[in-house]
Amino acid sequence: MLSTNDHDPTQTPAAGHSAVRPRGPSTAAVHAGEARQKPGFAITDPIFASSTFTFPNTQSIIDFIEEKHPREEYGRYGNPGERVVEEKLAALDGGQAAVLFSTGMAALVGLLMAHLNAGEEIIFFDECYHRSREFCRKHLTRFGVGFKEVPTCDYEAMEAAITPRTKFIVSESPTNPHLSVVDTARFAEIGRRRGVLTLIDATLCTPYNLKPLESGVDFVLHSATKYLGGHNDLLAGVVVGSHELMEPVRHLRGIMGGVNSPHNAYLLQRGLKTLALRMERHNANGLAVSRFLERHPRVERVLYPGLESHPFHAVATRTMRGFGGLVTFMLKGTDWRQTAQVVDAVQIPRIGPSLGGVESLIEQPMVMSYWNYSASERATFGIPENMIRLACGIEDAADLIADLDQALATIATTSRPSVG
């Protein structure tokens, strides 16, 4: 945390002016939230591998309780390294405060549990992460919290669903795997006018590509496991918002205990320093790969906001700096086995869930996430047999394209029966 003698190096007076000028996203990713002089005069923040923080005397305890001396007490309530990462994340998203959790789902649960009461309700756009909706539909409802879904980006349906009981409206942007893009300003305006809280899960775009808080959204959530960490080596989640709205979230996290480890906080801080550089490559790779796939004769359709053919291209172009590394595409005339044949044939991307790391990952959503669902349920979720999701890493785009080209050439000419 910044001391009273240190300045935030992400803000500096412009030449000839006394006003503070915000620095760019890469400077913020490297320096925001960090003291200029750190313990031991190190350039990196240390890992505070301690569950307990001691006091020199009784008066220091009293000073701490009365909030005269900001410091840590017990690991469940905070860690010095965690505080640095939270300040960095808040700065990147343009928020006042951030609360770090053990995972993205823990962040969502902590936020909703801190702000929802029995008798209230929550409304989701229906392309939001299925586990997020499952938590609300199967678990929050057991405690008297209502749950509704409306078609994604149907703002009239969202507003029509709001009642005096509604406390939250929620969406991702872009959604996963369909990559629908929400007009965050319009979404926020509905919330302000109807007096409900607004939440955008911005995991896929990151603060580099989109800052929902600047549009008036109340909360932004990230699975920091993905692009923010960026190296497929940690689990973390974060919620960012105003001091007032985040305080009950922080307090409840201290009770529920969904904290991250000091070592994970260090890994996340290290990963964040290259966020802007990595996102530039993710954006470039996603666009190059999607353009290649759109021209390929064996591809039926490509979903990527950077393509003019995408239904939300205009909104994405207006609101986003770049379009990310996730590309979803459907093969032409294939069943699930032939689709799996292409997934199995790639040599650079690894087969696995998740996204946002430096390594490319590929998966068949029907198999990876919806295998135990019926055909009608998969149709409801918009998950066809011929869908592939590719999370482009930071490899060379030409290599990814050549690899996809050879994999697509392996599609069998004979079809096989579909599963029910």
Secondary structure, 3 states (H helix, E strand, C coil): CCCCCCCCCCEEECCCCCCEEECCHHHHHHHCCCCCCCHHHCCCCCCCCCCECCCCCHHHHHHHHCCCCCCCCECCCCCHHHHHHHHHHHHHHCCCEEEEECCHHHHHHHHHHHHCCCCCEEEEECCCCHHHHHHHHHHHHHHCCEEEEECCCCHHHHHHHCCCCEEEEEEECCCCCCCCCCCHHHHHHHHHHHCCEEEEECCCCHHHHCCHHHHCCCEEEEECCCCCCCCCCCCCEEEEECHHHHHHHHHHHHHHCCCCCHHHHHHHHHHHCCHHHHHHHHHHHHHHHHHHHHHCCCEEEEECCCCCCCCCHHHHHHHCCCCCCEEEEEECCCCHHHHHHHHHHCCCCEECCCCCCCCCEEECHHHHCCCCCCHHHHHHHCCCCCEEEEECCCCCHHHHHHHHHHHHCCCCCCCCCCCC
